[in-house]
């Protein structure tokens, strides 16, 4: 998988990120960590690992991913989590769905047969169900987990999406624009593992409102441009 880059946005992950890097260190792929220049403790924690560090020029989760995509130089990329919740055993079958089945983007899903989440709660489960239903109805998506950003894709496809979100709205921006452009995509069942350490960064209510607002604006834009 030396033609695959893991894009790992990280923010104050000094305990979990080294454990993630230990888990993937024997895989033949490239690792790109995107973090703030002043995240000194995380930088110190990973300084001896074989990975490239990209200092983020903007702010936010979505911005880190966008900067990572722009910087990556391999044919394929994967958005991977710094907290240990994304299992690397899914990388090869997801990449196979790109190469063998001629898809351009593969979305990991926690809500299919042989999938699940060890880090989900009632609020996040209901929220994800609502946003996924919204996406499937109003954007004609065929997706089962719109908020899980465990993705493997052709880098050229992600480049063509011209992503703009700096926050967690990027989670829905990717599938919405994938459908709008007409890229071939598919889902892959994944188990989301529990966060290894450090603090969760998502603020369910506030970030949920931002995502809802983004989806409503996107639908209005699509509707009036038909």
Short mmCIF file of the C-alpha atoms (twelve columns), coordinates in Angstrom:
data_MODEL
# 
_entry.id   MODEL 
# 
loop_
_atom_site.group_PDB 
_atom_site.id 
_atom_site.type_symbol 
_atom_site.label_atom_id 
_atom_site.label_alt_id 
_atom_site.label_comp_id 
_atom_site.label_asym_id 
_atom_site.label_seq_id 
_atom_site.Cartn_x 
_atom_site.Cartn_y 
_atom_site.Cartn_z 
_atom_site.pdbx_PDB_model_num 
ATOM 1   C CA . UNK A 1   0.000   0.000  0.000   1 
ATOM 2   C CA . UNK A 2   2.925   2.321  -0.640  1 
ATOM 3   C CA . UNK A 3   0.666   4.317  -2.986  1 
ATOM 4   C CA . UNK A 4   -1.607  5.220  -0.022  1 
ATOM 5   C CA . UNK A 5   -1.197  8.119  2.410   1 
ATOM 6   C CA . UNK A 6   -2.905  8.180  5.790   1 
ATOM 7   C CA . UNK A 7   -3.984  11.747 6.506   1 
ATOM 8   C CA . UNK A 8   -4.249  12.028 10.279  1 
ATOM 9   C CA . UNK A 9   -5.520  15.342 11.668  1 
ATOM 10  C CA . UNK A 10  -4.365  15.636 15.259  1 
ATOM 11  C CA . UNK A 11  -5.051  18.065 18.066  1 
ATOM 12  C CA . UNK A 12  -3.659  17.450 21.546  1 
ATOM 13  C CA . UNK A 13  -3.310  13.694 21.013  1 
ATOM 14  C CA . UNK A 14  -0.018  13.132 22.844  1 
ATOM 15  C CA . UNK A 15  -1.166  9.849  24.395  1 
ATOM 16  C CA . UNK A 16  -3.293  8.287  21.663  1 
ATOM 17  C CA . UNK A 17  -1.375  9.223  18.507  1 
ATOM 18  C CA . UNK A 18  1.849   7.342  19.384  1 
ATOM 19  C CA . UNK A 19  -0.232  4.206  19.942  1 
ATOM 20  C CA . UNK A 20  -1.898  4.698  16.548  1 
ATOM 21  C CA . UNK A 21  1.494   5.107  14.886  1 
ATOM 22  C CA . UNK A 22  2.761   1.947  16.565  1 
ATOM 23  C CA . UNK A 23  -0.182  0.042  15.148  1 
ATOM 24  C CA . UNK A 24  0.374   1.165  11.545  1 
ATOM 25  C CA . UNK A 25  4.174   1.372  11.507  1 
ATOM 26  C CA . UNK A 26  4.647   -1.970 9.730   1 
ATOM 27  C CA . UNK A 27  2.187   -1.185 6.958   1 
ATOM 28  C CA . UNK A 28  3.719   -0.149 3.645   1 
ATOM 29  C CA . UNK A 29  2.127   3.265  3.367   1 
ATOM 30  C CA . UNK A 30  2.885   6.923  3.976   1 
ATOM 31  C CA . UNK A 31  1.730   8.726  7.098   1 
ATOM 32  C CA . UNK A 32  0.957   12.443 7.168   1 
ATOM 33  C CA . UNK A 33  0.171   14.052 10.518  1 
ATOM 34  C CA . UNK A 34  -1.519  17.455 10.322  1 
ATOM 35  C CA . UNK A 35  -1.390  19.548 13.478  1 
ATOM 36  C CA . UNK A 36  -0.812  23.038 14.835  1 
ATOM 37  C CA . UNK A 37  2.762   24.261 15.171  1 
ATOM 38  C CA . UNK A 38  2.182   25.066 18.847  1 
ATOM 39  C CA . UNK A 39  0.879   21.589 19.744  1 
ATOM 40  C CA . UNK A 40  4.249   20.966 21.382  1 
ATOM 41  C CA . UNK A 41  3.321   17.927 23.465  1 
ATOM 42  C CA . UNK A 42  1.907   15.974 20.525  1 
ATOM 43  C CA . UNK A 43  4.903   16.914 18.362  1 
ATOM 44  C CA . UNK A 44  7.287   15.750 21.058  1 
ATOM 45  C CA . UNK A 45  5.366   12.487 21.499  1 
ATOM 46  C CA . UNK A 46  5.726   11.499 17.817  1 
ATOM 47  C CA . UNK A 47  9.144   12.933 16.970  1 
ATOM 48  C CA . UNK A 48  10.787  9.497  16.730  1 
ATOM 49  C CA . UNK A 49  8.165   7.948  14.451  1 
ATOM 50  C CA . UNK A 50  8.503   7.502  10.701  1 
ATOM 51  C CA . UNK A 51  5.863   9.989  9.646   1 
ATOM 52  C CA . UNK A 52  5.678   13.348 7.952   1 
ATOM 53  C CA . UNK A 53  4.419   16.292 9.979   1 
ATOM 54  C CA . UNK A 54  2.509   19.075 8.241   1 
ATOM 55  C CA . UNK A 55  1.972   22.204 10.296  1 
ATOM 56  C CA . UNK A 56  -1.546  23.449 9.771   1 
ATOM 57  C CA . UNK A 57  -1.804  27.022 8.514   1 
ATOM 58  C CA . UNK A 58  -5.535  27.355 9.182   1 
ATOM 59  C CA . UNK A 59  -7.753  26.150 12.003  1 
ATOM 60  C CA . UNK A 60  -10.284 23.360 12.437  1 
ATOM 61  C CA . UNK A 61  -10.752 19.657 11.763  1 
ATOM 62  C CA . UNK A 62  -11.953 20.138 8.193   1 
ATOM 63  C CA . UNK A 63  -9.149  22.554 7.442   1 
ATOM 64  C CA . UNK A 64  -6.546  20.044 8.652   1 
ATOM 65  C CA . UNK A 65  -7.957  17.389 6.334   1 
ATOM 66  C CA . UNK A 66  -8.092  19.771 3.389   1 
ATOM 67  C CA . UNK A 67  -4.485  20.826 3.911   1 
ATOM 68  C CA . UNK A 68  -3.483  17.171 4.210   1 
ATOM 69  C CA . UNK A 69  -5.232  16.272 0.948   1 
ATOM 70  C CA . UNK A 70  -3.543  19.165 -0.834  1 
ATOM 71  C CA . UNK A 71  -0.138  18.088 0.476   1 
ATOM 72  C CA . UNK A 72  -0.400  14.333 -0.158  1 
ATOM 73  C CA . UNK A 73  1.533   13.053 -3.173  1 
ATOM 74  C CA . UNK A 74  0.232   9.482  -3.503  1 
ATOM 75  C CA . UNK A 75  -2.488  8.205  -5.838  1 
ATOM 76  C CA . UNK A 76  -4.751  7.205  -2.938  1 
ATOM 77  C CA . UNK A 77  -5.411  8.769  0.464   1 
ATOM 78  C CA . UNK A 78  -7.258  7.784  3.607   1 
ATOM 79  C CA . UNK A 79  -8.690  10.033 6.295   1 
ATOM 80  C CA . UNK A 80  -7.630  8.292  9.499   1 
ATOM 81  C CA . UNK A 81  -8.281  9.185  13.145  1 
ATOM 82  C CA . UNK A 82  -5.588  10.126 15.678  1 
ATOM 83  C CA . UNK A 83  -7.602  8.735  18.594  1 
ATOM 84  C CA . UNK A 84  -7.327  5.059  17.606  1 
ATOM 85  C CA . UNK A 85  -11.002 4.559  16.745  1 
ATOM 86  C CA . UNK A 86  -10.332 3.732  13.069  1 
ATOM 87  C CA . UNK A 87  -9.119  0.163  12.665  1 
ATOM 88  C CA . UNK A 88  -6.301  -0.194 10.095  1 
ATOM 89  C CA . UNK A 89  -7.485  -3.684 9.138   1 
ATOM 90  C CA . UNK A 90  -10.144 -1.966 6.998   1 
ATOM 91  C CA . UNK A 91  -7.616  -0.110 4.859   1 
ATOM 92  C CA . UNK A 92  -6.836  -2.935 2.429   1 
ATOM 93  C CA . UNK A 93  -10.453 -4.015 1.744   1 
ATOM 94  C CA . UNK A 94  -11.460 -0.374 1.341   1 
ATOM 95  C CA . UNK A 95  -8.569  0.223  -1.050  1 
ATOM 96  C CA . UNK A 96  -9.507  -2.954 -2.944  1 
ATOM 97  C CA . UNK A 97  -12.965 -1.485 -3.512  1 
ATOM 98  C CA . UNK A 98  -11.244 1.465  -5.182  1 
ATOM 99  C CA . UNK A 99  -8.824  -0.519 -7.326  1 
ATOM 100 C CA . UNK A 100 -10.776 -3.707 -8.111  1 
ATOM 101 C CA . UNK A 101 -14.324 -2.325 -8.248  1 
ATOM 102 C CA . UNK A 102 -13.381 0.989  -9.901  1 
ATOM 103 C CA . UNK A 103 -14.878 3.182  -7.197  1 
ATOM 104 C CA . UNK A 104 -13.428 6.601  -6.557  1 
ATOM 105 C CA . UNK A 105 -14.419 6.985  -2.902  1 
ATOM 106 C CA . UNK A 106 -15.176 4.414  -0.181  1 
ATOM 107 C CA . UNK A 107 -17.003 5.558  2.948   1 
ATOM 108 C CA . UNK A 108 -16.571 3.593  6.145   1 
ATOM 109 C CA . UNK A 109 -19.863 2.821  7.903   1 
ATOM 110 C CA . UNK A 110 -20.664 1.891  11.501  1 
ATOM 111 C CA . UNK A 111 -24.305 1.096  10.722  1 
ATOM 112 C CA . UNK A 112 -24.263 -1.888 8.416   1 
ATOM 113 C CA . UNK A 113 -24.140 -5.638 8.881   1 
ATOM 114 C CA . UNK A 114 -20.839 -6.703 10.468  1 
ATOM 115 C CA . UNK A 115 -20.215 -3.137 11.632  1 
ATOM 116 C CA . UNK A 116 -20.701 -1.176 14.835  1 
ATOM 117 C CA . UNK A 117 -19.301 1.359  17.256  1 
ATOM 118 C CA . UNK A 118 -17.759 1.060  20.701  1 
ATOM 119 C CA . UNK A 119 -17.705 4.850  21.054  1 
ATOM 120 C CA . UNK A 120 -21.306 5.657  20.152  1 
ATOM 121 C CA . UNK A 121 -23.987 6.844  22.554  1 
ATOM 122 C CA . UNK A 122 -27.707 7.475  22.215  1 
ATOM 123 C CA . UNK A 123 -27.272 11.141 21.247  1 
ATOM 124 C CA . UNK A 124 -24.648 10.506 18.563  1 
ATOM 125 C CA . UNK A 125 -26.568 7.505  17.216  1 
ATOM 126 C CA . UNK A 126 -29.812 9.494  16.871  1 
ATOM 127 C CA . UNK A 127 -27.947 12.462 15.403  1 
ATOM 128 C CA . UNK A 128 -26.183 10.329 12.825  1 
ATOM 129 C CA . UNK A 129 -29.437 8.600  11.868  1 
ATOM 130 C CA . UNK A 130 -31.093 11.995 11.314  1 
ATOM 131 C CA . UNK A 131 -28.244 13.479 9.253   1 
ATOM 132 C CA . UNK A 132 -27.865 10.324 7.180   1 
ATOM 133 C CA . UNK A 133 -31.613 10.254 6.478   1 
ATOM 134 C CA . UNK A 134 -31.492 13.943 5.520   1 
ATOM 135 C CA . UNK A 135 -28.624 13.272 3.126   1 
ATOM 136 C CA . UNK A 136 -30.268 10.251 1.539   1 
ATOM 137 C CA . UNK A 137 -33.611 11.986 1.011   1 
ATOM 138 C CA . UNK A 138 -32.574 15.487 -0.014  1 
ATOM 139 C CA . UNK A 139 -29.338 14.711 -1.875  1 
ATOM 140 C CA . UNK A 140 -30.271 11.239 -3.197  1 
ATOM 141 C CA . UNK A 141 -27.304 9.685  -1.442  1 
ATOM 142 C CA . UNK A 142 -27.003 5.958  -0.898  1 
ATOM 143 C CA . UNK A 143 -25.027 5.971  2.314   1 
ATOM 144 C CA . UNK A 144 -25.513 4.510  5.774   1 
ATOM 145 C CA . UNK A 145 -23.205 6.659  7.940   1 
ATOM 146 C CA . UNK A 146 -22.789 10.229 6.744   1 
ATOM 147 C CA . UNK A 147 -20.807 11.484 9.759   1 
ATOM 148 C CA . UNK A 148 -18.045 8.843  9.852   1 
ATOM 149 C CA . UNK A 149 -15.077 10.325 8.022   1 
ATOM 150 C CA . UNK A 150 -13.100 7.081  7.751   1 
ATOM 151 C CA . UNK A 151 -12.599 7.351  4.000   1 
ATOM 152 C CA . UNK A 152 -10.324 5.855  1.353   1 
ATOM 153 C CA . UNK A 153 -10.323 7.660  -1.974  1 
ATOM 154 C CA . UNK A 154 -8.490  8.555  -5.116  1 
ATOM 155 C CA . UNK A 155 -6.637  11.755 -4.317  1 
ATOM 156 C CA . UNK A 156 -7.593  13.189 -7.694  1 
ATOM 157 C CA . UNK A 157 -11.278 12.692 -6.844  1 
ATOM 158 C CA . UNK A 158 -10.963 14.542 -3.536  1 
ATOM 159 C CA . UNK A 159 -9.086  17.329 -5.307  1 
ATOM 160 C CA . UNK A 160 -11.988 17.727 -7.743  1 
ATOM 161 C CA . UNK A 161 -14.476 18.104 -4.876  1 
ATOM 162 C CA . UNK A 162 -12.893 21.505 -4.094  1 
ATOM 163 C CA . UNK A 163 -13.651 21.165 -0.402  1 
ATOM 164 C CA . UNK A 164 -14.147 24.370 1.591   1 
ATOM 165 C CA . UNK A 165 -15.229 23.414 5.133   1 
ATOM 166 C CA . UNK A 166 -12.861 24.150 7.999   1 
ATOM 167 C CA . UNK A 167 -14.944 22.407 10.658  1 
ATOM 168 C CA . UNK A 168 -16.869 19.141 11.038  1 
ATOM 169 C CA . UNK A 169 -19.165 20.135 8.164   1 
ATOM 170 C CA . UNK A 170 -16.502 18.497 6.007   1 
ATOM 171 C CA . UNK A 171 -18.029 15.146 7.079   1 
ATOM 172 C CA . UNK A 172 -21.148 15.856 5.014   1 
ATOM 173 C CA . UNK A 173 -19.522 18.072 2.394   1 
ATOM 174 C CA . UNK A 174 -17.552 15.112 1.020   1 
ATOM 175 C CA . UNK A 175 -20.518 12.769 0.310   1 
ATOM 176 C CA . UNK A 176 -22.780 15.602 -0.881  1 
ATOM 177 C CA . UNK A 177 -20.227 16.802 -3.425  1 
ATOM 178 C CA . UNK A 178 -19.328 13.220 -4.353  1 
ATOM 179 C CA . UNK A 179 -22.944 12.664 -5.386  1 
ATOM 180 C CA . UNK A 180 -23.262 16.051 -7.075  1 
ATOM 181 C CA . UNK A 181 -20.199 15.476 -9.271  1 
ATOM 182 C CA . UNK A 182 -21.233 11.903 -10.052 1 
ATOM 183 C CA . UNK A 183 -18.277 10.005 -8.677  1 
ATOM 184 C CA . UNK A 184 -18.686 6.282  -8.135  1 
ATOM 185 C CA . UNK A 185 -18.735 5.499  -4.429  1 
ATOM 186 C CA . UNK A 186 -19.550 2.657  -2.080  1 
ATOM 187 C CA . UNK A 187 -19.631 1.979  1.670   1 
ATOM 188 C CA . UNK A 188 -17.636 -0.500 3.742   1 
ATOM 189 C CA . UNK A 189 -18.680 -1.876 7.165   1 
ATOM 190 C CA . UNK A 190 -16.330 -0.838 9.970   1 
ATOM 191 C CA . UNK A 191 -16.163 -1.168 13.727  1 
ATOM 192 C CA . UNK A 192 -15.403 2.125  15.416  1 
ATOM 193 C CA . UNK A 193 -13.181 1.400  18.394  1 
ATOM 194 C CA . UNK A 194 -13.124 3.340  21.653  1 
ATOM 195 C CA . UNK A 195 -10.856 6.356  21.806  1 
ATOM 196 C CA . UNK A 196 -7.478  5.263  23.207  1 
ATOM 197 C CA . UNK A 197 -6.749  8.369  25.272  1 
ATOM 198 C CA . UNK A 198 -6.950  12.171 25.446  1 
ATOM 199 C CA . UNK A 199 -10.175 14.167 25.094  1 
ATOM 200 C CA . UNK A 200 -12.886 13.977 22.465  1 
ATOM 201 C CA . UNK A 201 -12.953 17.157 20.379  1 
ATOM 202 C CA . UNK A 202 -16.457 16.948 18.881  1 
ATOM 203 C CA . UNK A 203 -19.139 19.031 20.603  1 
ATOM 204 C CA . UNK A 204 -22.225 17.069 19.610  1 
ATOM 205 C CA . UNK A 205 -24.845 19.825 19.903  1 
ATOM 206 C CA . UNK A 206 -22.880 22.813 18.561  1 
ATOM 207 C CA . UNK A 207 -21.205 20.878 15.760  1 
ATOM 208 C CA . UNK A 208 -24.519 19.220 14.927  1 
ATOM 209 C CA . UNK A 209 -26.160 22.616 14.434  1 
ATOM 210 C CA . UNK A 210 -23.340 23.703 12.126  1 
ATOM 211 C CA . UNK A 211 -23.706 20.521 10.072  1 
ATOM 212 C CA . UNK A 212 -27.484 20.949 9.851   1 
ATOM 213 C CA . UNK A 213 -27.066 24.543 8.722   1 
ATOM 214 C CA . UNK A 214 -24.552 23.465 6.075   1 
ATOM 215 C CA . UNK A 215 -26.878 20.761 4.754   1 
ATOM 216 C CA . UNK A 216 -29.864 23.116 4.572   1 
ATOM 217 C CA . UNK A 217 -27.829 25.743 2.711   1 
ATOM 218 C CA . UNK A 218 -26.466 23.092 0.354   1 
ATOM 219 C CA . UNK A 219 -29.956 21.781 -0.397  1 
ATOM 220 C CA . UNK A 220 -31.271 25.289 -1.100  1 
ATOM 221 C CA . UNK A 221 -28.315 25.907 -3.391  1 
ATOM 222 C CA . UNK A 222 -28.929 22.669 -5.296  1 
ATOM 223 C CA . UNK A 223 -32.694 23.238 -5.477  1 
ATOM 224 C CA . UNK A 224 -32.468 26.752 -6.926  1 
ATOM 225 C CA . UNK A 225 -29.705 25.819 -9.349  1 
ATOM 226 C CA . UNK A 226 -31.690 23.013 -10.981 1 
# 
